[in-house]
Amino acid sequence: MNAPRGDAPRSLTGLHVVDADGAKMGRVQQVYRDDATNDPEWITVRTGLLGMKETFVPLAGVRRAGDRLHVPHAKETVKAAPRIDADGHLDPSEEERLYRHYGMARPSAYGLLETAEPREGPGRGEVPDSGGEPGGGGAAGPGSGGMPPSG
């Protein structure tokens, strides 16, 4: 699951995120990389009343148009995503909960897809300590190479 073609993960930070119908959801706060591949895999979006919460959204199927990042999920689906602290690292169990919520298959460290049970109902992240274990999955938190983003 890669960032939109030609975009460096840092260039995604601050972009406006819109849902499949064009409804504004918030701004990209952080980009999370996969521990095994170092590829960008998730973003966090500041949502909620007064923009006080960060919600994880997968980068799969995302496209960029100017200063907007179009995600293939409904705003309601993103807002209903499991609440996971954007504290620098997604552990494999947290990541699995997110994949299930979005009805997506979880890629394994070996390039195979692991199926996820689709969630019921309507609709459809770089890290300071990558600490990934071989085959462990999990997305690293903000930053690159184990360092938090600068600037």
Backbone as ProteinMPNN parsed JSONL, in Angstrom:
{"seq_chain_A": "MNAPRGDAPRSLTGLHVVDADGAKMGRVQQVYRDDATNDPEWITVRTGLLGMKETFVPLAGVRRAGDRLHVPHAKETVKAAPRIDADGHLDPSEEERLYRHYGMARPSAYGLLETAEPREGPGRGEVPDSGGEPGGGGAAGPGSGGMPPSG", "coords_chain_A": {"N_chain_A": [[0.844, -1.164, 0.0], [0.93, 1.889, -1.09], [1.949, 5.36, -0.983], [0.273, 7.92, -2.873], [1.273, 7.851, -6.259], [4.44, 9.193, -6.937], [4.505, 10.84, -4.737], [6.209, 11.806, -1.835], [6.135, 10.549, 1.489], [6.235, 12.624, 3.461], [5.282, 14.784, 2.016], [2.588, 14.462, 2.058], [1.571, 15.23, 4.484], [-0.548, 17.516, 6.047], [-2.258, 17.84, 3.889], [-5.623, 18.248, 2.666], [-8.154, 15.958, 3.477], [-10.539, 14.138, 1.736], [-13.633, 12.359, 1.391], [-15.038, 9.476, -0.382], [-17.23, 10.646, -1.604], [-16.52, 13.265, -1.801], [-16.749, 14.763, 0.498], [-15.394, 16.841, 3.008], [-13.002, 15.81, 5.431], [-10.874, 16.337, 7.156], [-7.419, 17.047, 7.963], [-4.31, 15.593, 6.863], [-2.283, 14.291, 9.337], [-0.168, 12.557, 10.17], [2.053, 10.136, 8.69], [2.213, 6.701, 8.44], [4.496, 4.033, 8.311], [5.008, 0.693, 7.038], [6.386, -1.804, 9.119], [7.878, -3.984, 8.081], [8.302, -3.498, 5.317], [8.768, -0.786, 5.018], [7.193, 0.832, 3.513], [4.847, 3.499, 2.956], [1.782, 3.215, 4.659], [-0.467, 3.874, 6.23], [-2.392, 6.785, 7.102], [-2.927, 9.415, 9.45], [-5.787, 11.272, 10.268], [-6.939, 14.358, 11.303], [-9.821, 14.59, 13.021], [-13.233, 14.955, 14.199], [-15.047, 16.877, 16.692], [-13.904, 20.091, 16.773], [-11.53, 19.161, 15.758], [-9.936, 17.435, 17.362], [-9.239, 14.761, 17.483], [-7.313, 12.039, 16.162], [-7.61, 9.947, 13.431], [-7.061, 6.76, 11.991], [-6.458, 6.019, 8.569], [-6.358, 3.914, 5.771], [-3.838, 3.936, 3.182], [-4.262, 2.62, 0.836], [-5.692, 2.732, -2.341], [-5.927, 5.475, -2.351], [-5.925, 8.736, -3.826], [-4.26, 11.619, -5.084], [-5.144, 15.001, -5.621], [-4.132, 17.967, -6.362], [-4.164, 19.913, -3.486], [-5.57, 18.08, -2.115], [-6.421, 14.924, -0.739], [-7.903, 12.133, -1.821], [-9.83, 9.683, -0.416], [-10.982, 6.279, -0.59], [-13.217, 5.788, 1.063], [-16.202, 6.221, 2.986], [-17.043, 9.183, 4.826], [-18.35, 8.684, 7.239], [-17.554, 6.063, 7.769], [-14.82, 6.388, 8.237], [-14.914, 8.078, 10.483], [-16.016, 6.291, 12.275], [-14.016, 4.505, 12.743], [-11.897, 2.267, 14.651], [-10.69, 3.607, 17.703], [-7.464, 4.417, 18.061], [-4.475, 5.187, 19.625], [-2.398, 7.629, 18.217], [0.437, 7.224, 18.665], [2.955, 6.832, 17.665], [3.47, 4.18, 16.902], [1.931, 1.401, 15.378], [0.718, -1.51, 16.629], [0.644, -5.001, 15.614], [-1.9, -6.137, 16.344], [-3.548, -3.894, 16.65], [-3.423, -2.877, 14.083], [-4.645, -4.955, 12.702], [-7.279, -4.748, 13.671], [-7.978, -2.32, 12.466], [-7.784, -2.985, 9.705], [-9.871, -4.883, 9.557], [-12.047, -3.225, 10.168], [-12.097, -1.514, 7.918], [-12.701, -3.397, 6.037], [-10.708, -4.75, 4.619], [-8.06, -6.719, 3.146], [-5.207, -7.799, 4.885], [-1.913, -7.116, 4.075], [0.822, -9.393, 4.109], [4.136, -9.766, 5.535], [5.469, -11.119, 3.639], [4.489, -10.562, 1.187], [2.105, -11.776, 0.588], [-1.465, -11.877, 0.718], [-3.447, -11.571, 3.587], [-6.594, -12.566, 4.531], [-9.25, -10.501, 5.658], [-12.028, -10.328, 7.792], [-14.94, -8.939, 6.469], [-16.283, -5.87, 7.65], [-19.366, -5.241, 9.355], [-22.263, -3.353, 8.382], [-22.899, -0.06, 6.924], [-21.007, 1.545, 4.256], [-17.845, 2.021, 3.753], [-0.382, 5.049, 8.023], [4.664, 7.163, 9.216], [7.264, 6.223, 11.709], [8.638, 6.777, 15.059], [10.0, 4.718, 16.4], [10.792, 2.081, 14.699], [11.114, -0.637, 15.263], [10.267, -3.105, 14.173], [9.56, -6.584, 13.829], [10.833, -9.357, 11.992], [8.45, -10.455, 9.712], [6.476, -9.613, 11.367], [4.63, -7.689, 10.714], [2.647, -4.84, 11.302], [2.634, -1.338, 11.571], [4.986, 1.167, 11.276], [5.544, 4.162, 13.098], [5.276, 7.794, 12.886], [7.665, 9.55, 10.858], [10.912, 8.619, 9.575], [13.109, 5.875, 9.144], [13.246, 5.268, 11.851], [13.191, 7.686, 13.144], [11.54, 10.574, 14.445], [9.409, 12.782, 12.503], [10.85, 15.75, 11.185], [10.673, 19.31, 11.605]], "CA_chain_A": [[0.0, 0.0, 0.0], [1.86, 2.997, -1.232], [1.465, 6.719, -1.124], [-0.02, 8.207, -4.268], [2.461, 7.835, -7.114], [5.224, 10.415, -7.026], [4.474, 11.612, -3.501], [6.967, 11.37, -0.674], [5.212, 10.58, 2.63], [6.208, 13.931, 4.125], [4.495, 15.731, 1.215], [1.168, 14.226, 2.307], [1.2, 15.888, 5.727], [-1.223, 18.805, 5.887], [-3.239, 17.838, 2.807], [-7.027, 18.076, 3.026], [-8.641, 14.625, 3.156], [-11.95, 14.1, 1.375], [-14.097, 10.984, 1.25], [-15.402, 9.009, -1.716], [-18.233, 11.559, -2.162], [-15.983, 14.622, -1.828], [-16.966, 15.465, 1.768], [-14.158, 17.116, 3.739], [-12.897, 15.087, 6.699], [-9.827, 16.882, 8.01], [-6.09, 17.146, 7.345], [-3.348, 14.538, 7.175], [-1.397, 14.653, 10.434], [1.02, 11.72, 10.188], [2.12, 9.024, 7.747], [2.786, 5.526, 9.108], [5.135, 3.077, 7.401], [5.003, -0.706, 7.429], [7.654, -2.211, 9.743], [8.627, -4.937, 7.263], [8.648, -2.993, 3.984], [9.028, 0.644, 5.121], [6.3, 1.546, 2.609], [3.748, 4.211, 3.609], [0.624, 2.334, 4.69], [-1.601, 4.52, 6.892], [-2.289, 8.189, 7.488], [-3.892, 9.825, 10.458], [-6.533, 12.458, 9.877], [-7.527, 15.045, 12.451], [-11.274, 14.62, 12.855], [-13.981, 15.174, 15.431], [-15.394, 18.228, 17.078], [-12.724, 20.934, 16.949], [-10.349, 18.505, 15.227], [-9.099, 17.004, 18.479], [-8.927, 13.341, 17.414], [-6.658, 11.556, 14.949], [-8.175, 8.674, 13.01], [-6.249, 6.082, 10.983], [-7.061, 5.735, 7.265], [-5.368, 3.24, 4.924], [-3.451, 4.63, 1.954], [-4.666, 1.828, -0.333], [-6.755, 3.333, -3.142], [-5.945, 6.929, -2.2], [-5.352, 9.491, -4.94], [-4.044, 13.025, -4.77], [-5.521, 16.006, -6.607], [-3.749, 19.259, -5.79], [-3.921, 19.859, -2.044], [-6.557, 17.154, -1.545], [-6.18, 13.491, -0.783], [-9.2, 11.472, -1.937], [-9.808, 8.319, 0.111], [-12.13, 5.536, -1.107], [-14.077, 5.399, 2.169], [-17.164, 7.242, 3.391], [-16.683, 9.952, 6.014], [-18.91, 7.99, 8.399], [-16.715, 4.89, 8.025], [-13.576, 6.879, 8.837], [-15.228, 8.568, 11.822], [-16.354, 5.143, 13.122], [-12.847, 3.616, 12.849], [-11.467, 2.053, 16.034], [-9.827, 4.66, 18.251], [-6.132, 3.929, 18.391], [-3.593, 6.327, 19.85], [-1.371, 7.893, 17.202], [1.562, 7.451, 19.56], [4.23, 6.517, 17.046], [3.582, 2.821, 16.387], [0.736, 0.553, 15.343], [1.121, -2.903, 16.79], [-0.105, -5.849, 14.685], [-3.308, -6.329, 16.726], [-4.248, -2.645, 16.326], [-3.507, -2.806, 12.629], [-5.652, -5.947, 12.305], [-8.597, -4.142, 13.95], [-8.234, -1.31, 11.435], [-8.064, -3.682, 8.445], [-11.231, -5.447, 9.649], [-13.001, -2.116, 10.094], [-12.185, -1.034, 6.539], [-13.058, -4.521, 5.164], [-9.566, -4.941, 3.731], [-7.119, -7.797, 3.416], [-3.95, -7.307, 5.44], [-0.753, -7.698, 3.393], [1.785, -9.977, 5.037], [5.513, -9.337, 5.292], [6.014, -11.9, 2.528], [3.833, -10.159, -0.047], [0.841, -12.481, 0.423], [-2.559, -11.195, 1.388], [-4.184, -12.299, 4.602], [-7.948, -12.054, 4.422], [-9.874, -9.917, 6.84], [-13.48, -10.434, 7.757], [-15.508, -7.613, 6.2], [-17.055, -5.341, 8.765], [-20.791, -5.123, 9.086], [-22.763, -1.994, 8.371], [-22.721, 0.701, 5.689], [-19.756, 2.204, 3.959], [-16.534, 1.387, 3.754], [0.552, 5.713, 8.77], [6.106, 6.983, 9.546], [7.308, 5.946, 13.156], [9.887, 7.053, 15.736], [10.682, 3.463, 16.704], [10.244, 1.1, 13.779], [11.084, -1.823, 16.081], [9.545, -4.214, 13.57], [10.156, -7.902, 13.841], [10.606, -10.001, 10.707], [7.162, -11.121, 9.593], [5.584, -9.15, 12.412], [3.649, -6.722, 10.246], [2.657, -3.645, 12.121], [3.087, -0.152, 10.864], [5.839, 2.04, 12.054], [4.913, 5.451, 13.331], [5.703, 8.93, 12.102], [9.093, 9.707, 10.656], [11.559, 7.665, 8.695], [14.337, 5.316, 9.672], [13.228, 5.25, 13.288], [13.282, 9.031, 13.687], [10.316, 11.338, 14.252], [9.544, 13.767, 11.427], [11.387, 17.035, 11.626], [10.09, 20.513, 11.041]], "C_chain_A": [[0.884, 1.22, 0.0], [1.158, 4.332, -1.262], [1.139, 6.953, -2.589], [1.258, 8.38, -5.071], [3.136, 9.204, -7.168], [5.253, 11.241, -5.749], [5.372, 10.994, -2.449], [6.014, 11.456, 0.517], [5.113, 11.935, 3.306], [5.351, 14.928, 3.348], [2.994, 15.543, 1.418], [0.677, 14.973, 3.547], [0.608, 17.26, 5.446], [-2.237, 18.854, 4.767], [-4.657, 17.671, 3.363], [-7.461, 16.682, 2.595], [-10.135, 14.72, 2.878], [-12.352, 12.647, 1.139], [-14.493, 10.669, -0.182], [-16.427, 9.918, -2.395], [-17.774, 13.009, -2.2], [-16.19, 15.408, -0.551], [-15.635, 15.633, 2.498], [-14.176, 16.391, 5.081], [-11.903, 15.706, 7.657], [-8.528, 16.962, 7.239], [-5.229, 15.965, 7.77], [-2.409, 15.056, 8.261], [-0.078, 13.886, 10.381], [0.9, 10.64, 9.12], [2.819, 7.884, 8.472], [3.301, 4.553, 8.058], [5.023, 1.664, 7.955], [6.368, -1.076, 7.994], [8.505, -3.063, 8.814], [9.125, -4.332, 5.957], [9.086, -1.539, 3.969], [8.187, 1.465, 4.14], [5.247, 2.308, 3.403], [2.494, 3.352, 3.533], [-0.628, 2.979, 5.27], [-1.326, 5.998, 7.023], [-3.202, 8.381, 8.687], [-4.493, 11.137, 9.984], [-7.12, 13.067, 11.135], [-9.01, 15.229, 12.175], [-11.928, 14.985, 14.184], [-14.24, 16.643, 15.674], [-14.117, 18.992, 17.404], [-11.428, 20.261, 16.497], [-9.405, 17.991, 16.286], [-8.714, 15.525, 18.427], [-8.206, 13.028, 16.117], [-7.197, 10.159, 14.669], [-7.302, 8.087, 11.912], [-7.068, 5.778, 9.737], [-5.998, 5.041, 6.419], [-5.067, 4.048, 3.669], [-3.854, 3.859, 0.693], [-5.824, 2.522, -1.045], [-6.85, 4.837, -3.059], [-5.368, 7.583, -3.449], [-5.265, 10.957, -4.529], [-4.478, 13.89, -5.935], [-5.246, 17.366, -5.98], [-3.449, 19.126, -4.31], [-4.928, 18.954, -1.336], [-6.136, 15.71, -1.738], [-7.546, 12.822, -0.737], [-9.076, 10.031, -1.458], [-11.071, 7.599, -0.347], [-13.089, 5.046, -0.023], [-15.002, 6.552, 2.508], [-16.695, 7.921, 4.676], [-17.162, 9.244, 7.279], [-18.077, 6.763, 8.774], [-15.423, 5.31, 8.712], [-13.837, 7.34, 10.267], [-15.522, 7.428, 12.791], [-15.18, 4.174, 13.303], [-12.464, 3.435, 14.314], [-10.518, 3.152, 16.483], [-8.514, 4.029, 18.71], [-5.247, 5.149, 18.546], [-2.557, 6.432, 18.741], [-0.097, 8.235, 17.952], [2.897, 7.031, 18.969], [4.345, 5.114, 16.509], [2.239, 2.126, 16.447], [1.206, -0.869, 15.581], [0.229, -3.768, 15.904], [-1.576, -6.049, 15.062], [-4.129, -5.079, 16.438], [-4.465, -2.535, 14.827], [-4.568, -3.772, 12.113], [-7.065, -5.42, 12.538], [-8.954, -3.124, 12.88], [-8.55, -1.961, 10.092], [-9.472, -4.263, 8.449], [-12.274, -4.347, 9.495], [-13.2, -1.648, 8.657], [-12.503, -2.152, 5.548], [-11.968, -4.855, 4.175], [-8.765, -6.167, 4.135], [-5.826, -7.169, 3.904], [-2.786, -7.925, 4.684], [0.199, -8.279, 4.431], [3.178, -9.482, 4.679], [6.117, -10.058, 4.097], [5.293, -11.62, 1.216], [2.532, -10.907, -0.319], [-0.239, -11.706, 1.141], [-3.191, -12.118, 2.411], [-5.584, -11.721, 4.578], [-8.434, -11.516, 5.751], [-11.369, -10.099, 6.694], [-14.041, -9.049, 7.465], [-16.336, -7.154, 7.389], [-18.513, -5.231, 8.364], [-21.18, -3.658, 9.065], [-22.446, -1.291, 7.063], [-21.305, 1.219, 5.515], [-18.532, 1.335, 3.902], [-15.565, 2.231, 4.602], [2.033, 5.576, 8.742], [6.273, 6.929, 11.079], [8.657, 6.219, 13.833], [10.675, 5.794, 16.059], [10.107, 2.39, 15.817], [10.17, -0.25, 14.444], [10.388, -3.015, 15.487], [10.305, -5.513, 13.676], [9.895, -8.541, 12.5], [9.285, -10.755, 10.723], [6.145, -10.615, 10.587], [4.525, -8.201, 11.931], [3.757, -5.469, 11.086], [3.198, -2.469, 11.346], [3.915, 0.687, 11.802], [5.149, 3.386, 12.182], [5.508, 6.545, 12.49], [7.217, 8.995, 11.966], [9.649, 8.629, 9.747], [12.807, 7.138, 9.365], [14.4, 5.369, 11.179], [13.298, 6.626, 13.924], [11.957, 9.734, 13.48], [10.506, 12.364, 13.148], [10.084, 15.076, 11.985], [10.61, 18.159, 10.98], [8.688, 20.598, 11.303]], "O_chain_A": [[1.518, 1.536, 1.007], [-0.04, 4.433, -1.524], [1.669, 6.262, -3.46], [2.216, 8.992, -4.6], [2.494, 10.226, -7.41], [5.96, 12.247, -5.685], [5.303, 9.79, -2.198], [5.164, 12.346, 0.555], [4.02, 12.356, 3.686], [4.755, 15.824, 3.946], [2.208, 16.388, 0.99], [-0.503, 15.309, 3.644], [1.18, 18.062, 4.708], [-3.01, 19.808, 4.685], [-4.86, 17.033, 4.396], [-7.172, 16.262, 1.475], [-10.896, 15.292, 3.657], [-11.535, 11.816, 0.742], [-14.308, 11.487, -1.083], [-16.493, 9.962, -3.623], [-18.541, 13.892, -2.585], [-15.854, 16.591, -0.496], [-14.847, 14.692, 2.596], [-15.192, 16.351, 5.775], [-12.081, 15.604, 8.871], [-8.527, 16.948, 6.008], [-5.382, 15.414, 8.86], [-1.815, 16.125, 8.122], [0.995, 14.471, 10.526], [-0.199, 10.276, 8.701], [3.889, 8.072, 9.051], [2.639, 4.284, 7.056], [4.952, 1.457, 9.167], [7.396, -0.711, 7.423], [9.723, -2.89, 8.76], [10.245, -4.615, 5.53], [9.714, -1.097, 3.007], [8.436, 2.656, 3.955], [4.789, 1.812, 4.433], [2.169, 2.818, 2.473], [-1.738, 2.661, 4.844], [-0.172, 6.424, 7.052], [-4.132, 7.605, 8.907], [-3.823, 11.983, 9.393], [-7.731, 12.367, 11.942], [-9.408, 15.92, 11.237], [-11.247, 15.284, 15.165], [-13.734, 17.52, 14.975], [-13.333, 18.552, 18.245], [-10.34, 20.74, 16.818], [-8.189, 18.097, 16.13], [-7.926, 15.077, 19.26], [-8.45, 13.665, 15.093], [-7.234, 9.303, 15.553], [-6.853, 8.8, 11.015], [-8.215, 5.339, 9.823], [-4.863, 5.512, 6.346], [-5.931, 4.758, 3.154], [-3.789, 4.407, -0.408], [-6.826, 2.862, -0.416], [-7.763, 5.428, -3.637], [-4.438, 7.056, -4.06], [-6.072, 11.46, -3.747], [-4.219, 13.565, -7.094], [-6.03, 17.855, -5.167], [-2.594, 18.336, -3.91], [-5.119, 19.045, -0.123], [-5.571, 15.335, -2.765], [-8.263, 12.926, 0.258], [-8.311, 9.248, -2.022], [-12.122, 8.225, -0.481], [-13.708, 3.994, -0.179], [-14.642, 7.717, 2.342], [-16.031, 7.303, 5.508], [-16.446, 9.212, 8.28], [-17.913, 6.458, 9.955], [-14.982, 4.663, 9.662], [-13.061, 7.024, 11.168], [-15.307, 7.57, 13.995], [-15.332, 3.135, 13.946], [-12.675, 4.333, 15.129], [-9.644, 3.574, 15.726], [-8.484, 3.213, 19.632], [-5.262, 6.045, 17.702], [-1.92, 5.444, 18.375], [0.394, 9.363, 17.897], [3.876, 6.889, 19.702], [5.249, 4.853, 15.714], [1.504, 2.241, 17.427], [2.015, -1.386, 14.81], [-0.837, -3.318, 15.483], [-2.423, -6.123, 14.172], [-5.285, -5.182, 16.026], [-5.538, -2.152, 14.362], [-5.309, -3.443, 11.186], [-7.949, -5.619, 11.704], [-10.1, -3.066, 12.433], [-9.483, -1.54, 9.409], [-10.192, -4.15, 7.457], [-13.263, -4.514, 8.782], [-14.328, -1.412, 8.224], [-12.571, -1.901, 4.345], [-12.247, -5.203, 3.028], [-8.782, -6.597, 5.288], [-5.4, -6.131, 3.398], [-2.672, -9.15, 4.648], [0.361, -7.715, 5.513], [3.373, -8.852, 3.639], [7.165, -9.652, 3.594], [5.463, -12.355, 0.243], [1.912, -10.692, -1.36], [0.046, -10.957, 2.076], [-3.44, -13.293, 2.142], [-5.746, -10.501, 4.602], [-8.075, -12.013, 6.819], [-11.907, -10.03, 5.589], [-13.67, -8.081, 8.129], [-17.003, -7.953, 8.046], [-18.845, -5.139, 7.182], [-20.504, -2.82, 9.661], [-21.794, -1.864, 6.189], [-20.525, 1.319, 6.462], [-18.439, 0.112, 4.014], [-14.394, 1.876, 4.739], [2.732, 6.259, 9.491], [5.459, 7.563, 11.75], [9.705, 5.929, 13.256], [11.904, 5.808, 15.997], [9.054, 1.832, 16.124], [9.206, -0.975, 14.198], [9.944, -3.884, 16.237], [11.535, -5.541, 13.62], [8.843, -8.305, 11.907], [9.023, -11.573, 11.605], [5.037, -11.147, 10.644], [3.585, -7.92, 12.675], [4.844, -5.091, 11.524], [4.126, -2.612, 10.55], [3.575, 0.88, 12.969], [4.239, 3.687, 11.409], [6.174, 6.274, 11.491], [7.953, 8.551, 12.848], [8.897, 7.815, 9.213], [13.49, 7.873, 10.079], [15.484, 5.502, 11.746], [13.453, 6.725, 15.141], [11.303, 9.527, 12.458], [11.632, 12.779, 12.875], [9.799, 15.448, 13.123], [9.972, 17.982, 9.942], [8.04, 21.56, 10.892]]}, "name": "protein", "num_of_chains": 1, "seq": "MNAPRGDAPRSLTGLHVVDADGAKMGRVQQVYRDDATNDPEWITVRTGLLGMKETFVPLAGVRRAGDRLHVPHAKETVKAAPRIDADGHLDPSEEERLYRHYGMARPSAYGLLETAEPREGPGRGEVPDSGGEPGGGGAAGPGSGGMPPSG"}
